[in-house]
Amino acid sequence: MVTQIKEIRKRNQLKKLNALVKEILEVRQFLKYFDNLNLPDYQAMIDQLPQGIEPGLLIRLQQRQSLAYYGYFELKAREAALKKAIQKASDDLDNLLKFGE
């Protein structure tokens, strides 16, 4: 009985990990469309401005870029979230395989 529960948990964890991997592959396929954009990182520029310099122009450029490339930034955020989820699911599966927890 306990062995069956452990096997079910392992199988479910593998299914979850496989689904996450499939999703990140899909996201990366869409990100390939944006490969050659070389978008400037306005937030990094704003953060590095010396004291006393007004970042207004950079903020407006950043907002315009965000509107124009909304899908790109959403995909990048989703990719980062999926990486974390895959790492967690992988660690959980490792624990199940090692300790049978």
VOGU-3710 file (C-alpha; in Angstrom, 3 decimals, decimal comma):
1> mvtqikeirk> 0,000/0,000/0,000  2,732/2,439/1,012  4,801/1,417/-2,017  1,860/2,129/-4,306  1,414/5,593/-2,824  5,118/6,324/-3,301  4,939/5,169/-6,928  1,860/7,311/-7,538  3,610/10,345/-6,053  6,676/9,724/-8,230
11> rnqlkklnal> 4,547/9,307/-11,345  2,589/12,483/-10,579  5,791/14,421/-9,986  7,181/13,184/-13,305  3,986/14,248/-15,097  4,236/17,692/-13,522  7,891/18,029/-14,515  7,166/16,898/-18,079  4,341/19,426/-18,411  6,610/22,232/-17,189
21> vkeilevrqf> 9,375/21,247/-19,589  6,934/21,160/-22,513  5,651/24,612/-21,580  9,116/26,158/-21,314  10,007/24,691/-24,715  6,925/26,367/-26,198  7,831/29,684/-24,577  11,367/29,460/-25,924  10,028/28,765/-29,418  8,090/32,043/-29,261
31> lkyfdnlnlp> 11,110/33,873/-27,847  13,128/32,887/-30,914  11,096/35,459/-32,855  12,633/38,145/-30,662  16,242/36,877/-30,803  17,695/39,719/-32,857  15,964/42,599/-31,107  18,846/43,688/-28,857  16,491/45,818/-26,787  18,175/48,339/-24,502
41> dyqamidqlp> 17,757/47,805/-20,781  16,327/51,145/-19,747  15,823/50,054/-16,146  19,555/49,380/-15,785  20,278/52,798/-17,295  17,862/54,466/-14,877  19,448/52,650/-11,933  22,939/53,807/-12,959  22,094/57,489/-13,396  24,119/59,789/-11,155
51> qgiepgllir> 22,327/61,756/-8,445  20,603/64,884/-9,664  19,971/63,747/-13,233  16,306/63,474/-14,170  15,400/60,027/-15,603  12,199/61,278/-17,279  13,261/60,548/-20,861  14,505/57,066/-19,984  11,280/56,329/-18,116  9,187/57,365/-21,131
61> lqqrqslayy> 11,355/55,260/-23,442  11,009/52,306/-21,095  7,217/52,688/-21,015  7,032/52,925/-24,801  9,226/49,839/-25,144  7,050/47,951/-22,663  3,929/48,716/-24,670  5,518/47,846/-28,012  7,100/44,589/-26,833  4,595/43,547/-24,170
71> gyfelkarea> 4,497/39,947/-25,427  8,266/39,657/-25,274  8,491/40,800/-21,679  5,587/38,560/-20,682  7,326/35,582/-22,276  10,609/36,403/-20,524  8,809/36,605/-17,179  7,020/33,318/-17,876  10,307/31,664/-18,839  11,904/32,760/-15,555
81> alkkaiqkas> 8,924/31,480/-13,557  9,022/28,161/-15,394  12,746/27,770/-14,708  12,077/28,140/-10,984  9,121/25,745/-11,127  11,155/23,159/-13,043  13,992/23,411/-10,531  11,582/22,942/-7,622  9,804/20,010/-9,297  13,150/18,437/-10,118
91> ddldnllkfg> 14,353/18,825/-6,534  11,098/17,332/-5,236  11,446/14,381/-7,594  15,055/13,873/-6,516  13,916/13,765/-2,888  11,209/11,261/-3,739  13,688/9,046/-5,544  16,380/9,303/-2,863  14,326/9,067/0,289  10,990/7,768/-0,876
101> e> 9,282/10,649/0,917
//
